[in-house]
Amino acid sequence: MGPQSSGKSTLLNYVFGTSFMMMDAMAGRGQTTKGIWMSKSPKVTETTVLVMDLEGSDGRERGEDDTNFERQSALFALSVADVLLVNIWCHDIGREHGSGKPLLKTIFQVNLKLFAPEPDRKRTVLLFVIRDKTRTPLPKLVEVLEADLDRMWDSIAKPPKYEGSKLKDFFEVQYAALSHFEERYEDFQADAVHLRRRFSPDNEETLIRGDEKLPGDTFAFSIRKIWDVIRAQKDLNLPAHKVMVANIRCQEILEDQLRSFTEDQAWKSLQEASSSGIVEGFGKRAHDLMESCVLGYESEARYFDAHVRLAKLEELQQRLLAVLQPVYQSQVTAQQAAILAAFDKELKLAAMEGGGLHGSFVAAAAACRMEAIAAFDKAFSKHLRIDGMGWLAHEGRDHEVEDFANAVSVSGKAGGGGLQLPWRGTMDRELAALSFG
């Protein structure tokens, strides 16, 4: 494992004699290996060595937001390999991202959680291959790497049973250094041969541990199951840094704007006035206050990730509506009550003026009903309408007018909440069954 275009495929081909595709330097730098490739080593003959070539990390082709596969593939290699080669440029030692420490930290942490390895049972060999070595002695480079690894291991979140454990309880860390591939090509070839010998069981520096054997079909089944477990692991699906920052900051901006809205003196005055009765132009005043809040959010959040910004904007709008809803509903109720009172009065007059004439009363009552609905429709448009604001339970004018029409029908059937009809007998029964709907 290692960064894209760092010479991983070249390293494997020269050490193990494989034929993985290598980057053509004359064609420019870019992604060569995509996915995970496997090959049997034709040059290590004393034992069977299967070699995996991983897609490089930190590649521009996938972009900064798509780092999921590099985590999955690195954890997969850590889980199935006896020896994991970590390809690192000499001049990146001591750097945070250049040396791949964040990726290693993630896969170490998830490996403990997913696969619950037993300390000292079978330690994977971590072979740090230092490329393009300089005059700095290898022991000095190793000293820096080991200090970084120990700090990284101590900083990861571990399951309770692994608290106090050390990196060496699970991994055997080894090192190798290779000369510059282009500037010292012959030395590079010699270094590659020396490294190949370390994969011979008889070599005194051998990296082969134990003699565990596994049938090929069982091996294929095993690694497929491991891949399925890794693919389903949400801990590896970490968002890009800019997305995490956007989530935090946009949420903070949302909370600040919502707090400013609820503490605004203009909003408090509108609430107080609404509790006392009808507020002229309530809809426009509420709309202007909410729009000011939304514009304040958009102004501060415009620099952050668009998907996060828009999702938080929608959340802000919904929470604003939740604050507004009870106050708005009190205004709807006040308008309905005022118009229903006028309707009852007109209906009483129609009943008294209609005398015993069934037809004339029904026509007058229907006219009163239509006038009441028209009056509410007009009041809604003038005082209650809030442009662009949908409601969780219903959508604006049509719903409110329909509700009011039903209220008028019930009021009329019930005698206007106190209306006493003057007729008796058959006329009583006919009027009781009269539908104002």
N, C-alpha and C positions, 0 to 999 in steps of 0.2 A: 504494500500500500504506500501511497505517497502522492504528491501533487502532480497534476497533469503536466506532461512534457518534461518530466524530470528524469527520463531515461529508464523507467521501470522495465518496459518490454525489452529494451536493449540489454539491460542487466541480466534478465532471465535468459535471453537467447545466448549470451556469451557464457554464462555460468552453467546452464543446464542443456544447451544445445537445442533448445526449442526454436520454433519459427514463428513466433508472434509478430504481428505487423509492427514495424518500428516507424517512428516519425521521420519524414524526409525533411531534413533541415533546409534544403534548397527550396522547398515548396512553402516554407513559412511554418510558424509554430501554431499548433492547434490540436484538437482532439484526434487521437489515433485509435486508442482502445475504447470501445463502447460496450458497457456491460461487463460480464465476467467470462473469461475464456480459460480452458483447461487443456493441458497437454502432458503426455508422458515424457520424461526426460530420456533422450536417447544416449546421453553421454555418461549418466550415472548408471553403471551396469551392475554394481554389487547388490543393489536393492531397487525396488520399484519406487520411483519418486514421481508423484503427480504434481504438476506445477500449475498454479492459478495465476492468471494475469488480470488484475483489477483495473477497471476504469479509474482514471486519476481524479483526485479531489480538487476542489477549487478551480474547476474549468469554466471558462467564459461561455461555452456553448449551453450549459444548463442554467447559467446565471446565478446571481446571489440568492434568489428566492427558492431555488430548487436544489437543496442540499440533502434531500431525503435519501436518494439512492446511494450517495457516497457513504452515508452512515450505515445503511443496510448492508452494503457490500463489505465494508470494513468489519462490521460485527460478524458477518457470515464467515469471513476469512479467519477472524480470531477464534470463532467457535469450532471450525472444522480442521484447521491446519495444525500440524505438529510444530512447524516453524513459520512464523510470520515475519517476513522481511519488511522493515520499515525504511523506505528509501528517503534519505535526507541529504540535502546539499550541505557541504561543510560550512559555508558562510551563513546558513540559516540556523545553526546551532546557537542557542541563546535567545532566539526570537520566539514570540508567542505563536503567531499564526503560521509563519514560514516553516516552523519545525513540526507543524501538525498537531500541536498539543491539545487544542480544543476538540478535535476529532477523536484523538485517543482517549481523552477524558470521558467523552460521551459513551464510547463503546465499552470502556472498562466498567463504567457505572451500570449500564444496561446489561452487560454480560453477567454481573453478579446477581442482578435481579431475575433475569430470565432463566439462566442455566444452573444457578446455585452450585458452582464448582466446589469440590472438596479440597481444602488446602493440602498441598503437598502430595495429592494423589497422582495427578498427571499434570505436570507444569508445562504449559506451552512455552516454547522458546521464542522470545522476542529478539530478533536479530536486527540491530540498527546498522544499516549499510550507509556509511558516510561517503558521499560522492565528491569527486574533485578535491581530494585532500590537499591540504596546504602544508606549510612548514610547521604549523602548530602540532606538537606531538599528540599522538592518539590518546595517551593517558589524560592529557589536559582536556581534550574534547569529551572524553568519557566522564570525567569529573563533573563537567557542566551538565551533561545529559542526565546523569544519575541524580544530581541534586534537583533538577527540574521534574524528573519522574517521581521522586519521593514527595515533593510538594504537591504535585498533581494528584497522586494517589491519596494523600492525606485530606485533600479538599473535596473528594467526591462523596456523595451521599451513599452510605452503605446500609444494607439490611442489618438489623440488630445483631444477628449471629456473626457478622463480619466486622463489627466494630473492633478497632484495635489491630486488625490484620495489616499485613505489609504486602507490598507489591511482589516481593520474592516468595510469598506463600503460594502464589498462583502462577507466576511467570519466572522463567529463567532468562535473564537479560544478557545478551551477548553483543559483541560489536565487531565490525569489519570496516576497513577503509579501502577505497579504490581510487586510483589515479584518474586524472582528467581524460575523458574518452577521446577528445580531439587533439589536445595539446601533447598528451603523453600516451598515445594509442598502444604502443608495445607494452608499456608498464601496465596499462589497463588490462590488456589481455592476460598478462602474467598474474595480476591480482585476481582476475576472474577464475583462472585455473586453480589458484590457491584456495579460493572460496569454494569451488566445486568439490575439492578434496574433503572439505569439512562435512560433506553429505555422504561420505563413505563410512560404513559402520566400523571399519578397522582403523580409521585415522585417529590419532591421539586427541585431536581437537574436534572430533565428530559432533555434529548437532543432532544425530539420530539418537532418540531416547527410547529404550525398551524395544520389544519385538512384537507389539500388538498386530495381529493380522485380522483383516476384515474382508469377507467375500465381496466381489465387485457389485453384485446386485443389492446386497445389504448396505453397502456404502452409498449407492445411488439413492436408495430409499431413505437412508438416514439423513443425508444432506438436504433432500427435498423437504423433509419434515422440519428440519432446522430453518430452512428458508421460509417456510410457511409461518412458523412462529415469529420470525423476525419481521416479516411483512406485516403481520397483524399488531406489532408492538407500537403503540402510540407514543411512547417515550422518545422514539427516534424521529417522529414527525414534528420536529421543532420548527417553529416559524423563523424566517430570516430576521436578522437583527433589526432591520428597519420596521418590520411588521410588529415585533414585540414593542419597540419604542412607540410606534403609532398607537398601539392598543392602550399603552399606559398613559401617554400624553392626551390622546383624544378623550379618554375617560375622565381625566382630570379636568380638561376644558369643559366637557359636558357638565360635570358636577358643579364647577364654578359658575357657569352660565345659568344653570337651573337654580342655584342658590341665590344668585343675583336677582333672578326673576321673582322668586317667592318673597324676597326681602325688599323689593322695589316698592316705594311709597305709592306709586301710581297703581300698582296691582292691589295693594292693601286697601286703597281708597275705593277701587272698583268692587272689591269683595264686600266692603262695609256698605256701600250704596246698594248692592244687589240684595243684601239681607233685609233691606228696608222697603223694597218694592221695585217697580219697573224703572230701569235705567235707560234713558234715551241714548240710542247709538251704542248699546252695549257691545254688539258684534264687532264693530270697527275698532273700538277701544281695545278689546281683547286681542283682536288680530294684530294690531300695531305693536302691542306689548310682546306677543309671542314672536312676531317677525323680527323684532329688535334682538330678542334672545337668540334666534336662529342665525341671524346675520353676525352676531358677536361670535358664535361658535365657528361659523364658516371662515371668518376672518383669521381666527387664531389657529384653526386646524388645517388650513389650506396647504401647508407644507408637508403634510404627512401622507402616508400610503392611501391611495384613492379608495380602495375597497374598505379599509378600516374606517376611514373618514366618513364615508357614506353610510356605513352600517351604524356608526355611533350617532350620526345625524338623525337617522330614522328612530333610534332609541330615544334621543332627546325630544323629538316631536311627539312620540307616544307618551313620554312622561309629562310633557307640557299639557297634553290633552287630558291626562289623568288628573292633573292639578286643576285644570279649567272645568272639567266635566260637572262637578257638583254646583259650581257657581252658575254655569250656563244653564243647568237644569232648573235652578231656582228662578231664572229669568223666564224660561219657557213656561213654568208653572204660573208665574205672576201674570204673564200675558194671557194665558188660557183662562185664568180665574177672572180677569177683568172683562174679557170678551164674553165668557159664559154668563157673567152677571148681567151684561147688557142684553144678551140673548134671552135670558129668563124674563127680563123686564118686557122685552118686545113680545115674547110669546104670551105672557099674561095679558097684555093689551089686546093681542090678536084673539085670545080666547074670549075676552069680555066683549069685544066688538063683533065677534063672529056669531054671537047669539046661538041659536040652535041650528044654524046652517052648517051641516057637516062639511060640505064641499068647500065653502069659503074659508073655514078654519084651517083645513088641511092645506089649502093653497097658501094661506098667510103663514102657517107654521113652516112650510117648505121654503118660502121666501126668507123668513127669519133665519133659517138654518144656512141658506146659501150666503146671506149677508154676513153671518158670523164667521163662516169659513173664509170668505173673501177678506174680512177684517183681520183674521189671524194671519192669512197669507201675506197681507200687506205689512202687518206688524213684524212678521218674521223677516221679510226681505229688508225692512228698514232698520230694525233694531237687533235682530238675533243672528242674521246670516254672517258666517265667518268664512270668507273665501279660502278655498284650498285646504280646508281642515275637515278631514273625514272623521267619523266617530267609530269607536269600536263596536257599538251596538247597532248603529244605523247611519244613514247618509243624509244629513242635512234636511232641506226644506220638505221634500216629498214625504218623508217619514213623519216629520212633525205635523204637517198639515193633515195627513191621514189619521194620525192619532187624535188630533183635535176634532176632525169630522166624526170619529167614533164617539168622542166625549160628548159632542153636541147631540148625537142620536140618543145616547144613554140619558142625557139630561132631559131631552124632550120626552122620552118614554116615561121617565120617572116624574114628570111634571115639573121639570126645571129646578129640582132640588128644593121644592117648597111650593110649587105651583099647584093650586087646587082647581081642577076643572069643574065647571058648574053643571055639567050634564049628568044624567042618571040613566039607569036601565041599559037599553041596547046601545045607545050612543057611548056610554062608559066603556063597554066591552070593545066596541070598534076602535075607539081612541086608544085604549090600552094596548091594542094589537097593532096600532099604526106604526109603520117603520119609517123613521126619518133618514135611514141609510139609502 
